[in-house]
């Protein structure tokens, strides 16, 4: 497997002073935690699409870290991301207490401030560490390099108010094996519930998001603390087995190698640099299977600042090499130095922000836009075959790939960062073979992609409690096809379409042609036994969204064949032309699914009918029908949803904009800024009341309000076109889509009002 890499990836630990705010004083790029967040702190993470580290209140703790494609394949379990050895830990002993062993309280951590600086792609933490009558000013800066993608940095700066010998400890710490293992690949919901109970976990028995193959509510564990993910007992990280480790006191290096259970090998290495002119009084290497550490003692003087830099390189057998490569990168980074590495990392992030979404007149909204876009950028790669997992590089939803990759994340990235969007669909091309095998096993033709794909192998890794989704939530196959066609429409890259995209379009179209059933009596094609996107309806005929996206995917395949001069399968057009989309003539609106199925369940979506208007599909209908669909969806959300999944409200905002109602579009957009944003770094949860966090689909859906909702832009056969009149919420001056890429040209799209109050959309060459 080959991956394009720009530069080296080094993990560096360093502390430095940052002056001013990002982007010329733009506070919308900064998210800050203070003492008020000590009791309710949802960790963020820093990433570059390849590997991560999590944040911590102290900024110096051993935290979770993951690497793309490094999955644990323990038999009986489903695959899950294997936690790398924690590399961000740096500890400090002031003569009385160790920093990382001291509880985080306002008395011990004074003048606390931690800022996620999204414009620069780094975390800066500062506080006064008070201990036994002593105080040390602490500053920590952490980053995962966007320029040298095997690298990350942690810098620690200490200014004591005393003179004494102090010690520092730099570690690579293997993450412990899971406290429990469940046979998630084969346990039914009751069996899994019992297994969790037997493991001593508290249960939550009524979450409608966990259902078994018969639609019954399954058991999920309560979060063990207020900020842990829901279903933490199921979403535990996988394990990297320690293979070898070592270090050198003289060279001030550490290294460790490991292998995920039945999965890929990894390597990490750290190189430590000391403050200029400082000679340590002692350097001690300690190594064991539990931790590899370098402890340094020095005589510290009152009022003097000491800055230590830890450079850490991470890699794996599927990405760049093992021990020797990691050591070379870490030592090379130390030789290159902090200033150079930081400048290149910042320049890479600043280049990414040249494509941006800007709102004039609402600073709160602008900050949320930047936090959501930051999440998408740090979880994506350029010109690779890696997709985006539902919750990014985290253990939530076990790191699996869903339709989020294609239907939610892709439409945002394809206009702002098309080379990152390309990677998402190259993942689907890379994993086409297992999708074809899956179709054959079920006696279909073409390719049948899994509902939950393993990010490395592309195989089906859906937990058994959701086996119904694995077999019947098949709209993912159309979502993938539509994204492939939209990549071509946006880029005009006919060579890519010929070599990669068309094969995915062709094979998924063949799947739909074989999966649809012809109803001779009614002269129409139907798709039976499907799971609706509103997943409580998990075995229904003619789900409207599934049928509609299948119809569009078939038409995309026909259009792609035309571009390439290929002869399409005639059945593609036949099935698309006669595809049944459930509709009530009496109510003049679409139905969620076949009229024989009652629509009366309390679910976390209420209705998925609003998705007929989601931008990649945008099913043609009159304004009256669209209004009736919208009214039914909002009514269902109010009456049938005790805790709404935000994938519906973000779409209601877009649909309101399509109806020309800027005020209502604003209302639903603001709804998505409520309890879904977890403090202090706007980590997204599925619902306002749950902790199913790091949800990238909702981040993307929120951003789609600005790209496709307020602007009225859509993909058409002519490329990106204005299809609906633009709208602006009351009080806003303008919305600017900056640095939109269409056919290798950069444009700015500006929605604004003229002096008469009329809203206009203007397209102009991108500002430099």
N, C-alpha and C positions, 0 to 999 in steps of 0.2 A: 504494500500500500504506500503510495507516494503522496506527500502533502506539500504544498507550496509554503515555504517559511521565509519570512523576511527578517534577516539578522538572527541573532541569538536570542534565546529566552533565558533571562537570568532573574533569580529571585534575590533582591537586595534588601537588606535591612539598614535604614539610615534615618537620621533626624535632621531636619533643616528648617529654617525660618521661611515662611511663605508670606510675602507681602501683598496686600491688596486682595481684592476679590477676583474671581474668574472673569475672563472676557471683558476686560475694561470696566470692572465694577458691577457686572451683572450678577446679582445675588440669586437669580433663579437657577444657577448651576450649583448652589451650595445647599446641603442639608445638614443641620447641626443638632447634636445631642448635648444636653446639659444635665445638671444634677437631677432635674425633674424626670429624666428618663431612666434613672437607676433601677426603678422597680418594674418598669415595663419596656424592655429593650429587645426589639426584634433584630437579630443580627442581619446585616447586609453581607454581600460578598464582593470581592474584587476578582475579576476574571478577564481573560482575553480570548475566549472561545476555545482555548486548549486546556487551561488548568486554572485553579482558583485558590483563594484562601478566604476564610470568613472573618468578619470583624468581631471585636470583643470590646467591652467597656474599657479595659485597661489599655488595649492596643498592643499588648505584649504576650497574650495567652497562646497556648497551643489550641488551635482551632481546626475545624474540618477543612479539608482540601480534597479536590477531585480533579481527575484528568479525563478529557474526552475519550470515550471508547474503552476506558479501563473498567470493565464490568466483572462482578463476582458471579460465577455460574455454579454455585453450590447445588448439587442434585436435589430435586424436590422443591426447591425454592424457585422463584422467578429471578431472572438476572436483575442486578441492581448495582449502582455505582459503588466501586470499592474505594473506601477512604484512604487517601495517600498518607504517608507519615506527615504529621503536622510540622510545618517548616517555619511558621511565623513566630515561634516562641523565643523571647529574650527575657530573662529574669534578672532582677537587681536586688542585691543585699546591701543595706545601708549600715550594717553593723548591729541592727536590732531586729529587723524583719525582712523577709523576702517579699518583694512587690507582688508577685502573682499568688501568694498565699494570704494576702491581706484582703479581707472582705471590702467590697466597693461600697463605701459609705461617704456621706458628705464630710464627715470629720477626718477621714483618712485621705480622701481624694478631693482636694480643695481647688476652687477656681477651675472647675472641670469644663472642658469644651472639646468635642470631637466633631469634625466636619468632613463629610463626604464631598470632595471637590470634584464634581463630575466633569467640568471642563478640562481638568488636568488628569482625570482618571486616577485619583489617589485618595487615601484616607489620612487625615492629620489629627492627632490626639495630643492634648496638652492638659496638664494639671500639676498641682503641688502635692507630692506624696509626703504625708505627715506620719512620722513614726517615732515613738519614744522620745518626744521632745525635739526631734530633728525634722528637717524638711528638705526635700529635693525637688527642684523644678524638673519635670519630665516632659519631653516632647518625642512623639513617635510619628514617623511617616511610613506608610505601607503602600506598595503598588505591585501590580502584576503587569509586566511590561507589554505595551501594545506595539512596540517597535521590535524588540528582541524577544520573540514569543516563547522562548524557553526560560525566561528570567522573571524574577520578582524582587522587590527591594523592601527591606525594613530598616529604618534608621532610628537609632535611639540616642537622644541627647539628654545628658544629665547635668544639672547645676546644683550641687549641694550647698546648704548654708552652714556646713561644718567641715572640719578637717579630720579625716580618718581613713582607714583602709576600707575599701568597698570591694564587692565582688560582682561579676556578671557571669551569667550562664547562657550559652547559646546552644540550642538543641535541634536535633531531628528526632521526633518522637513518634514511633509507630502507633497508629490509632488502634485501640483495643478491638478485639473480635466482638461481634454482636453478643449482647447478653443473652439473647434467645434467638432461635431459628425456627421459622414456621414453614411448613411445606405448602407455601402459598400456591404453587403450581397445581396442587391436586386437592386441597382442602375446600369443602363446601363452606358456606357462610356459618352455619351452626358449628361445624368442626373448628373453623378458625376462631370463632368466638370462644369456644371451650379452651383451645390452645392458649389464647391470650389470657383468659381467666386463670388457667393453670400456671401461667408464668407470673402471676401476681399482679397483672395490670387491671386498672379500673376500666370498666366498659361503658361505652355509649351505645345504646341499642336501637336508637330511632333515627339515625342520620339517613335521610332518603338518598344520599349520594352513593351509598354502598348497598348494592343489591346482588343477590345470587342469580343463577340462571333462570329462576322462576319469578323473579321480580320481588322477592321478599326482602325486607330490610335486613341487612347484615350488620354484624357487630364491628364497631371501630373503637379503638382505645382513645380515651380522653388524653389531651396533652398532659405530660407529666409536670409541666410548669406553665404559667400563663402565656409564655411566648414560644413554646415548642409547637411544632406542626401537629395539627390534628392527624390522627392515624399514625402517630409516631411509632407505635408498637409494630405497625406493618411496614413503615417507611424507614426502617433502620438502614444505615449504610452497610455495604458489603465490606469484605475484609481483604487487606493486602498482607500476605504472609511474608514475614521477614526472612530474606535469604542470606544476606551478608551485610556487614557494617564495619566501619572503621573510621580512622581519622589520624591527624598528625598535630602534635603540640607545636612543633617547630614551624610547620607551614600554616597552622591555624585553619585547618580544613576538617570537614566532616563529610561522610557519605553513607548511603544506605541503598540497598537494592531489595526488591520484593516482587512478589507475583500475586495478582488477584486470584482468588480461588478458581481453579480451572480456567483462568483467563490470562491476559497479557502481563508481561513483566514491566516493571518501572524502575527508575533510578532517581535519586535526589542527591545533590551535593551542596555544601555550604562553604563559603570562604569568608573569613572574618577580617575586617580591617579595624585597626585601633586609632584612637585620636593621634594627630600628628605630635611628635615629640614625647609621647608617653611610652615608658618602658614598664611592662607589668612586673610586679613582684613575684608572681607565680602564674603558671599556665598548667592546667591539669586536664587531661583527656580521660573521660569516663565512658565506657561502652558496655552495653548489655543488650539483650533482645528487647528490653523495654524502652531504652533511650540511649542515644549517642549524644554526648555533650562535651563542650569545651568550657571550662570554668577559668576565668581570668580575674586575678586580684591586682589592685593598684592602690597607691596612696593618693587620695583625692584631696584637693585643697578647696577651702571655702570660697565660693563665688566664681570658681573656674568652671567653664562648660566643657564637657567631654562628650564627643560624638563618636559612636561606634556604628559600623556598617556591616550588615550581614547580607552577603550575596548568595542566593540559592538558585540552583539550576534544576529543572525537572524535565524528565523525558521518559520515553518508553519504547518498547520494541516496535510499536506501530507508529512511532513518532520520534525519530531523530537519533536513537541509540540508547545505550545504557550507561554503566558506571563511568567509563572513560570519557564519554561525551559529556556527561553531566559535570564531572570534575574539570574538564577543559573549559566548559562554559562558565562555571562559577569562578575559577581562577582568572579566566580572561576578563570577566566582568570586573573583578577587583582591580585588575591591572588597568582597565579602561577608566575606571573611576566613576564616582557618583555623579559629578556634574554632567559628564557626557551622556551617561545613561538616562539621567532624569530629563535632560533637554530633548533627547530623541523620543523618549516616551511621551512627553508633553506635546511635542510637535506632531506625533502621530494622532493623538487625541484631538488636537486643535484642527487637524485636517479633516477628521471625521465630522466635527461640528460645523464645517462649512455647509453641510446639508442639515437643515434644521427646520423646525416648525416654530414660528414666532407669533405671539399674540400681543397686540397692543391694547392695553386697557384692563388687564386682569393678571396681576403678578402671581396670584395664587395658582391660577390655571397654568401659567407659564412654567412654574416650578414643577408641577406634576408632569407636564409634557416632557420636561428634561429628565426627570427621574425614570419615566417609562421608556423613553428612548435610550437612556443610558443602559437600562437592563437589556434591551434588545442588542445594542451594540457590543456589550461586553460578553454576550453569549453566542456571538456569531463569528465566523471565520471567512477568509477571503480565498476564493478559488480552491476549495477543498471538496471532499465528499462527505463532510460532516453536517448533519442537520441540527435542529434545535429541539431539545427535549421540552416537555410540557412545562417544567419548572426549572429549566436551565441546568447548570451543573450543580445540582443539589440532589439529595436522596428523595425529595418529595415526588410522588407518583413514580418512584423507583427509577427515575432517569429515563423513562421510556419516551418514544416519539409517538405523538398523536397527530390528529388532523390540524392541531395548532400550528405545526411546522408550515403547512401549506396554505390553510385558509385564513389564518390570523397573522402570523409573523411575516410571512412572505409578502403580502400586499403592501406592508409598510416599507420593508427593506428594498423591494424591487425599484421603488422610485427614489429613495434616499441613498441606498447603498447597494446597487445592483449586483456587484461582485459578491457581496455577502448573501444576497437572495439566491444567486446562482448556486452557492454551496448547498442550500437547502434542497434544491431540486436535483443536484448531482448526487445527494444522498439517496434520493429515490431511484435514480438511474443505477447507482452502485448496488442497491439492494433489490434490483428488479428480478434477478434469478430466484431468490426465495419466494418472491411474490408470485412468480409464474408456477413454481412448484406447489405453492399453496392452492392456487386455482385448480391445478390438475388433480390434487388430492380430493377435491370436492366435485370433480367431474365438470368443471367449467373450463372455458378456454381463456387465453389471455393471462392477465396478472391480477391477483387478488391480494392487495397489500393488507398487512395486519392492522387491527385497531390499535394495538400497542406494539411498536417495533423495537427490537433491541438496537441501540444506536451503533453498535459495532457490526453485528451480523445481519440486521434487517429481518430477523425471524420473529415469529409471533411469541410474545412474552406476556400476554394478558393473564392476570391472576385468575384462578379458577372461579372465584366468586363473581367474576365479570365475564364468564365464558360466553354468555349470551351476546355481550357486546362484541366479543371477538368474532363470532359467527355472523352477527346480523347488523352491527353498526357499520355498514359497508359504504356509507357516503364518502368515507375517506378516499376511496378509489377515484371518485369524481373530483374531490378537492385537489388531489395531486395532479390530475390531468389538467384542470383549469389553470393551476399555477404554472405548469409547464408552458401552456399556450400564452399566458400573460407575460412570461419572461420573454418569449419571442416578440410579442406585440410591443413591449417596452424597449427592447434592445435592437430589434430588427436583425438579430444574429441568425441568419439562415443556416450557416455552417453548424452552429450549436443545435439548431432544430433538427437538422438532418442527422447529425452524429449521435445525439442524445435524446432530445425532447420528443421527437416523433415516435421513437420506439416505446416510450412510456405512454404517450397518447394512444398509440395503436393498440398496445396490449391491454390497457384499461378499457378502451372502447370495445374490444373483443369480449372482455369480461362482461360488460353491461349487456352486450348483444346476446350473450349466452345466459345471463342471470335473469333477464326480463321474461315475463310470461305473456304470451299472446292470448287475450280473451276474445275468442272468435265471436261470441254472442254480441259483445259490445264493440268489436272492431277497435281494440286498443291494447297497448302494452301496459302491463302492471308489474310492480316489483313487490313480491309477497315475502312475509316472514322477515321483517327488518326491525331494527331498533331505531327509534326516533332519536334525534339529538336531545330531545327531552326524555332522558333515558329510562324513566319509570315506565314508559310505553315501550317494552322491549321485545315484543313479537307482534307486530301489527302489519296489515297490508297497506301498501300505497302511502307510505309516509310522504307528505308533500315535498319536504325539503329534499329527501333522498331522490325522489323521482325527478325533481326539477334540476338538481345538480347532475344527475346521470344524463338527462336530456342535453344539458349544456356541454358536458364532457364529450358526448358523442358528436355534437356539432363542431366542437373544437378540433376533434380528430379529423373530421371531414375537411375543415378549413386548412389544417396543417398539411394534409395530403395534397390539397390544391396548390399550396405554396411550393411544395417540393416536386410537383409533377407526378405524384404517386396516384395509384388507383385505389380509392378507399373501398373498404368492404361495404357493399350496397346495403347490408342490413343495418349499418350505423344510422343512415338517414331514415330508413324505414322505422326503426324503433324510436328514434328521436321525434319523428313526425307524429307518431301515434301514441306517444307517452301520455299517460293519464296523470293529470295534476288535480287532486280532489278539490272540488269547488261547490259552494252552496249557492244555487241560483236564487233561492228565496232571500238569503241574507246578503247576497252579492259580495261574498268574501271567500277566500280560500279556507279550506279545512286543514287541520294538522295532519290528518290521515284519513283513511277510508271512512265514509259516513257510518259504516257498521260498527265502528269502535267508539264507545262513549268517551268524551273528553271531560273527565271529572275527577282526576286524581290530584291530590296535593303533591306538587313536585317543586324542585328548586328552580324551575324555569317558568312554570305556568303554561306557557305555550312557546313553541319554536317557530310559529308562523312568521314572526318578524324577520327571520333569516331568509325568507324568500326575497327580501330587499337588500341582503347584505352585498357589498360592492362587487365581489368577484362573480356573483350570480346575477343579481338585479333582474329578477324575472319580470318580463314585460307585463304591464297591467295598467288599467285606467287609474286616474287619480282617485276616483270614487272607491274603487276596489282597494287601492293602497290605503286610503283613509279607513275603510272598514276593517282591513287586516290589522292596521295599527291600533284601532280602538279595541278590537278583540284581544290583541296581545297585551295591551296595558290593563284591560279588565281582568284577564287571566292572571297576570302578575300580581294584581291587587288581591284577588279572591282565592287563588290557589297556591300562593307561594309564601310560606312563613319566613323564609330566609333566602332571598333571591341570589342565584348565581349571576354574577355581573356580566356574563357573556350575553345575556338578554338585554339588560338596560343599555349597554354600550351600543347595541344595535338599534334600540329604539331611538336613541339620539340621532343616528344616521337617517333612520326612516322619517323622523320628524323634519329633518332638513330637506329630504327629498320632497316632502309635502309643502315646503316653503315656509315652515313655521320655525323661525329662528329662536323664538322665546322658549318653545317646548323642547327644541333640540338642546338648548342651553340647560334646561331643567334636568334632562336625563343625563347630559354630560356631567353636571355637577353631582348628580346622584352617585356617579361612579367615583367621586372623590370623598365619599363618606367613610364609613368604617372599613372599606376595602383597603385603605392605605394604612399600613401598620407603622407605628412610630419606631425610631425617629427618621428612618430612611425610605419611607414610602414603599415598603415591601408589599406587593399585591397579594390579597387573599381572594379565594373564589367567591366567598360571601362575606357580608359585613360581620357576621357573628362567628364564623369559623376561622381557624388558623391554617387552612390549606393554602400555604403561602408560596411566594416566588412564581406566581402564575403569569407566565409570559403572554398567554393568549389575551388576557384582559388588558395587560399593558398595551398590546398591539391594537386591540379593539378600541381602547380609549383614543389612541392616536389616529385611528381610521376616521374618527369623527371630524378631525381637522383636514385630513388629506382628501377624503371622499365625501364627507357630510357637508360641511359648510361651503366647500368649493363646487360641489356638483360634478366633480371629475369622475370619469369611468374609463375602463378599458373597452375599446371598440375595435373593430377590424381595421380602423384607421389609426390605431394607437390610443394614446391618452387624449380624451376629448371631454368637452363640457357638455354634459347631458341634461343636467338640471340647473335651474337658475340658482346662483349662489345666495347664501343667507348669512347674516351676522346677528349674533345675540345683541339685545339692547345694551348699550354702554360700551361695546367694543369699538375700537377705531379701525382695526384691520387684522387680518390673519395672513401671514406670509409663509408660503412653502418655499424655502430657500434651498437652492442647489438641487432641484429635481432633475434627474437624468433621464432623458428620452432619446433613444437612437444616438447615444454617445454625445449628446449636446446637453448643456446645463441651462436650466431655466428657473426663474422665480415666478411663482403664481401668487398674486396678491388679491385678496378679497377686501374691498373697502366701500365706503359710502361716498357718493358725490354730494355737492352742496344741497341738492334737493332731497337727500336722504335715501336715494336709490342705491342698491347694492350692486356692485360690478365685480367681475373677475377679469384681471389683467394678466397676460402672459408676456414676459420680457426676458431677454438674455440674462443669465444669472449675474448678480453683482459680484465683483471680485472679492 
